[in-house]
Amino acid sequence: MTEDERTEAAIAFHQELALLKHRQGHATGQALAVCEACGNSIPPERQRAIPGVRLCVQCKEAEEIEGKRWAI
């Protein structure tokens, strides 16, 4: 295997790993019409755009902010 081939294989591996990690953090399945955190409706556009969505935009933003606060 040449140096270029090893580099390409490493890049492909890291891209696949990043994609897998990304998918693990996202819900799958049927999207909810109502936010499970606050009870507000989740717009149909959001339901179509994000498979398995469980939170409205405001609650998702709050969750992400809280997660960043505790991230090391």
N, C-alpha and C positions, 0 to 999 in steps of 0.2 A: 504494500500500500504506500502510495507516495505521500509526501507532506501535504499536498493540496487535498488529496482524498481524505486524509485524517482530519484535516481542518473542516472540510465539508461535512463529514460524519459527526464531528463534535458539534458543529452548528445545528445540524438537524436534530441531534439528541437533545440539545438544550432548548430548542424551539418546542419540541414535543413535550418535554418536561414542563416548560412554562405553560403550555396549553392545558396539560393535565392538572396542574396546580390551579389554574384559572377556573377550570370546570368544577373542581372540588368545592370551590367557594360559592357556587351558584346552585340554586335550587333547580330541580327538574320536575316534570309532571304538569298537572293542570294548574294554571294560574288561578289565584283567588280574585273574586270581584270586590272583596272587602278586606281591608288591611287587618292582619291578625293582631297588630299591636294597638291600634287606636280605633278601629271600627269604621274609618272613613272609606269611601269607595275608591277603588283603584281604577283609573281610566282604562277603557278598552284598548287604547293604543299601547299603554304600558303592558297590559296583559298579553297582547300579541307580540310585542317586542322582546319580552323577557319571559321565556318559558318557566313556569313554576313560581312566578313572582308571588311573594307573600306579604310584602310591605308596600305602603304608599311611598311616594318620593320623599316626603318629609321624614317619615320614620326611618327609611333607609339611610338618608343623610345623617340623621341623629345617631344611628347605629355605627356608621362609618367613622364619625367624629369620636364617638366613645371608644371604638376599637383603636383608633390612632392614639388616643390619650393613654391607653394601657400598653401600646406596642413598645417593645424594647428595641 
